[in-house]
Amino acid sequence: MPDDIYETPSTTQNFQTELAAQLADLIPEAIADGKVDVEKLKELLDGDAADSSERFGLFWPGKKRALRAAQEPTTATLKPDFDNSKDWDSTQNVFIEGDNLEVLKILQKHYHAKIKLIYIDPPYNTGKDFVYPDNYKEGLDTYLEWTRQVNEEGKKVSTNAETEGRYHSNWLNMMYPRLKLARNLLTDDGVIFISIDDNEVDNLVKVGNEVFGEANFLGTIVWNHSKQTKNDEPFLASNHNYVVMWRRSAVRSLLRAPRTEENNRNYSNPDSDPRGEWRSGDVRSPSFRATLRYEITTPSGKTIQPPDNGWRWSRDQVLSKIESGEIVFSADETRVIRKIYLADQAGRIAESIWPGETFGTTRSANAALKELFDGQVYFDTPKPTELIAGIARLFSQDDDYKNFTILDFFSGSGTTAEAVMQLNAEDDGQRRHLQVQLPEPTGEASAARAAGLATIADISRERIRLAGDRIAQEIDSRLDDGSLRHPDTGFRSYKLSDTNFSKWRLSSDVDEDALQQHLLSLRDSATDDATADELLTEILLKQGYSLTEAVSPAEVGGLDVRLVRDRDGDVAVLAYLNEQVKPTLEQLRALVDEAPTRIVVLEDAFQGDDELKTNLAQLAKSKGIELWTA
């Protein structure tokens, strides 16, 4: 049976192998016998290689293992959770319940370089915060064990107390691999924003500079999260948190918030300037420059003496600005007036201090969440939606300002999702949100547990539902003509789980020949309890499709199939996933006649009939259709 006519979906990417492949492409002489020759690489770099005995950087116990945790492929997948979803068929938003380290690996294929904005509010490491159960090394098995224990015993996530000795190391080991993976998801002009407090801000900046590059550090926002002063602190009452920012690359050259009426109130057009409204600007040099002290001659021949520090520009620049009309003279020709045009202002640059009056406070966020849940308190210290919306508005000068994806992989109570929906309602945007949240259990005696919200993920999903319903009602109540569209307030819910295919549980570093032999020997390719939707979701993910593909059931040639359509409505994937019913050759011919881009058939569906499988492969090949057997 020819092997080249089948394509089998793989596990997630092996980042170590890919890095070596990139090195081989850039520096082929540094590769020997398929391995990186480190000494040769140092020799080629010559003076650009640092002395390994004298290195500058952030080091901590477990860093190498944390890096390996990011590089190791996963066999995990996501299962559709229809019961906990809203508007499944129409929404472009996604909520994923699971450990974000594994989820970030799963997202690499489709969402690589597709996320414009990442906002996360990770554990602050106060000594009370939980550390994610993967403990930076165990991965999927630990997560699955942990979630089973939660379901059966209500096991809580452990805290990271200062007495543990590796207090900061544990936090860094949790954050480092997640940031490495998150960077891959950012677009070239993408930006990540991370909320943090004094406990780890110093370490966050250092590890962030290592992951994203020091040149891509954009600064730190100081958010005034509290208006109340507590008198129980020994030294200072902390009224602020930080939001630290990095860009993916230098493609991102600016961030600007939209201009408001308040920003524009000093602009007018008293002289009917054809370039529009303007305001006067400073013409003085900010510091003394003798070379900038010269007289300016007016059109009538008068002279204007320079300010004490001199003019802001050289004589030639001033003459050019006079000619262009940017500099004019007062009616009596005793003053120089610089015109700053409103039309030239690309948004408004954000300031580094964000007041609570504008961007919300922890108390206002708590009050809003409490109101949404009919007076019940289900979550401590949520972030205000105004803060997240303020961050999203910084992209106001981008061409796709109203139509990009925002990822939050520490979703918490779901603030980011609500902020995105609210912002879309305000400006008729089509921004999409992608949330990831660990199913951390709520307290046994908590109000959330009494309301049937057993985990933080349950709270987050319910908050998104309620907030979406409220936003839709508000639009209905203030608009009679339907001029403003309802924003997308739905979401597809998924849950992290192990693969449905036994062949993909094999170690990712297995020899290629051994892997092929393993695949050929397998007959029970899929687990018996997996549904067609679960199987198709995993196959699509591993082939780089999104989590919001348009999937519909259909009957072709008497076979129940799933169709995945592209944006033009054409069939991109036709999947037959029933291992109980062996198709006939005529039925398979009918699948090919549908002319999809790809056909997917479960290995088990052939029930050992290699001739039938080969015939399908040849039929597909003759029509230029890719065939996947899973």
Rosetta blueprint (number, residue, H / E / L):
1 M L
2 P L
3 D L
4 D L
5 I L
6 Y L
7 E E
8 T L
9 P L
10 S L
11 T L
12 T L
13 Q L
14 N L
15 F H
16 Q H
17 T H
18 E H
19 L H
20 A H
21 A H
22 Q H
23 L H
24 A H
25 D H
26 L H
27 I L
28 P H
29 E H
30 A H
31 I E
32 A E
33 D L
34 G L
35 K E
36 V E
37 D L
38 V H
39 E H
40 K H
41 L H
42 K H
43 E H
44 L H
45 L H
46 D H
47 G H
48 D H
49 A L
50 A L
51 D L
52 S L
53 S L
54 E L
55 R L
56 F L
57 G L
58 L L
59 F L
60 W L
61 P L
62 G L
63 K H
64 K H
65 R H
66 A H
67 L H
68 R H
69 A H
70 A H
71 Q H
72 E L
73 P L
74 T L
75 T L
76 A L
77 T E
78 L E
79 K E
80 P E
81 D L
82 F H
83 D H
84 N H
85 S L
86 K E
87 D L
88 W L
89 D L
90 S L
91 T L
92 Q L
93 N L
94 V E
95 F E
96 I E
97 E E
98 G L
99 D L
100 N H
101 L H
102 E H
103 V H
104 L H
105 K H
106 I H
107 L H
108 Q H
109 K H
110 H H
111 Y H
112 H L
113 A L
114 K L
115 I E
116 K E
117 L E
118 I E
119 Y E
120 I E
121 D L
122 P L
123 P L
124 Y L
125 N L
126 T L
127 G L
128 K L
129 D L
130 F E
131 V L
132 Y L
133 P L
134 D L
135 N L
136 Y L
137 K L
138 E L
139 G L
140 L H
141 D H
142 T H
143 Y H
144 L H
145 E H
146 W H
147 T H
148 R H
149 Q H
150 V H
151 N H
152 E H
153 E H
154 G L
155 K L
156 K L
157 V L
158 S L
159 T E
160 N L
161 A L
162 E H
163 T H
164 E H
165 G L
166 R L
167 Y H
168 H H
169 S H
170 N H
171 W H
172 L H
173 N H
174 M H
175 M H
176 Y H
177 P H
178 R H
179 L H
180 K H
181 L H
182 A H
183 R H
184 N H
185 L H
186 L E
187 T E
188 D E
189 D E
190 G E
191 V E
192 I E
193 F E
194 I E
195 S E
196 I E
197 D L
198 D L
199 N L
200 E L
201 V H
202 D H
203 N H
204 L H
205 V H
206 K H
207 V H
208 G H
209 N H
210 E H
211 V H
212 F H
213 G L
214 E H
215 A H
216 N H
217 F E
218 L E
219 G E
220 T E
221 I E
222 V E
223 W E
224 N E
225 H L
226 S L
227 K L
228 Q L
229 T L
230 K L
231 N L
232 D L
233 E L
234 P L
235 F L
236 L L
237 A L
238 S L
239 N L
240 H E
241 N E
242 Y E
243 V E
244 V E
245 M E
246 W E
247 R E
248 R L
249 S L
250 A L
251 V L
252 R L
253 S L
254 L L
255 L L
256 R E
257 A E
258 P L
259 R L
260 T L
261 E L
262 E L
263 N L
264 N L
265 R L
266 N L
267 Y L
268 S E
269 N L
270 P L
271 D L
272 S L
273 D L
274 P L
275 R L
276 G L
277 E L
278 W E
279 R E
280 S E
281 G E
282 D L
283 V L
284 R E
285 S L
286 P L
287 S L
288 F L
289 R L
290 A H
291 T H
292 L H
293 R L
294 Y L
295 E L
296 I E
297 T E
298 T L
299 P L
300 S L
301 G L
302 K L
303 T E
304 I E
305 Q L
306 P L
307 P L
308 D L
309 N L
310 G L
311 W E
312 R L
313 W L
314 S L
315 R H
316 D H
317 Q H
318 V H
319 L H
320 S H
321 K H
322 I H
323 E H
324 S H
325 G L
326 E L
327 I E
328 V E
329 F E
330 S L
331 A L
332 D L
333 E L
334 T L
335 R L
336 V E
337 I E
338 R E
339 K E
340 I E
341 Y E
342 L H
343 A H
344 D H
345 Q L
346 A L
347 G L
348 R E
349 I L
350 A L
351 E L
352 S L
353 I E
354 W E
355 P L
356 G H
357 E H
358 T H
359 F H
360 G L
361 T L
362 T H
363 R H
364 S H
365 A H
366 N H
367 A H
368 A H
369 L H
370 K H
371 E H
372 L H
373 F L
374 D L
375 G L
376 Q L
377 V L
378 Y L
379 F L
380 D L
381 T L
382 P L
383 K L
384 P L
385 T H
386 E H
387 L H
388 I H
389 A H
390 G H
391 I H
392 A H
393 R L
394 L L
395 F E
396 S L
397 Q L
398 D L
399 D L
400 D L
401 Y L
402 K L
403 N L
404 F L
405 T E
406 I E
407 L E
408 D E
409 F L
410 F L
411 S L
412 G L
413 S L
414 G L
415 T H
416 T H
417 A H
418 E H
419 A H
420 V H
421 M H
422 Q H
423 L H
424 N H
425 A H
426 E H
427 D H
428 D L
429 G L
430 Q L
431 R L
432 R E
433 H E
434 L E
435 Q E
436 V E
437 Q E
438 L L
439 P L
440 E L
441 P E
442 T L
443 G L
444 E L
445 A L
446 S L
447 A H
448 A H
449 R H
450 A H
451 A L
452 G L
453 L L
454 A L
455 T E
456 I H
457 A H
458 D H
459 I H
460 S H
461 R H
462 E H
463 R H
464 I H
465 R H
466 L H
467 A H
468 G H
469 D H
470 R H
471 I H
472 A H
473 Q H
474 E H
475 I H
476 D H
477 S H
478 R H
479 L L
480 D L
481 D L
482 G L
483 S L
484 L L
485 R L
486 H L
487 P L
488 D L
489 T L
490 G L
491 F E
492 R E
493 S E
494 Y E
495 K E
496 L E
497 S E
498 D L
499 T L
500 N L
501 F E
502 S H
503 K H
504 W H
505 R H
506 L L
507 S L
508 S L
509 D L
510 V L
511 D L
512 E H
513 D H
514 A H
515 L H
516 Q H
517 Q H
518 H H
519 L H
520 L H
521 S H
522 L L
523 R L
524 D L
525 S L
526 A E
527 T L
528 D L
529 D L
530 A L
531 T L
532 A H
533 D H
534 E H
535 L H
536 L H
537 T H
538 E H
539 I H
540 L H
541 L H
542 K H
543 Q L
544 G L
545 Y L
546 S L
547 L L
548 T L
549 E L
550 A E
551 V E
552 S E
553 P E
554 A E
555 E E
556 V E
557 G L
558 G L
559 L E
560 D E
561 V E
562 R E
563 L E
564 V E
565 R E
566 D L
567 R L
568 D L
569 G L
570 D L
571 V E
572 A E
573 V E
574 L E
575 A E
576 Y E
577 L L
578 N L
579 E L
580 Q L
581 V L
582 K L
583 P L
584 T L
585 L H
586 E H
587 Q H
588 L H
589 R H
590 A H
591 L H
592 V H
593 D H
594 E L
595 A L
596 P L
597 T L
598 R E
599 I E
600 V E
601 V E
602 L L
603 E H
604 D H
605 A H
606 F H
607 Q L
608 G L
609 D L
610 D H
611 E H
612 L H
613 K H
614 T H
615 N H
616 L H
617 A H
618 Q H
619 L H
620 A H
621 K H
622 S H
623 K L
624 G L
625 I L
626 E E
627 L E
628 W E
629 T E
630 A L
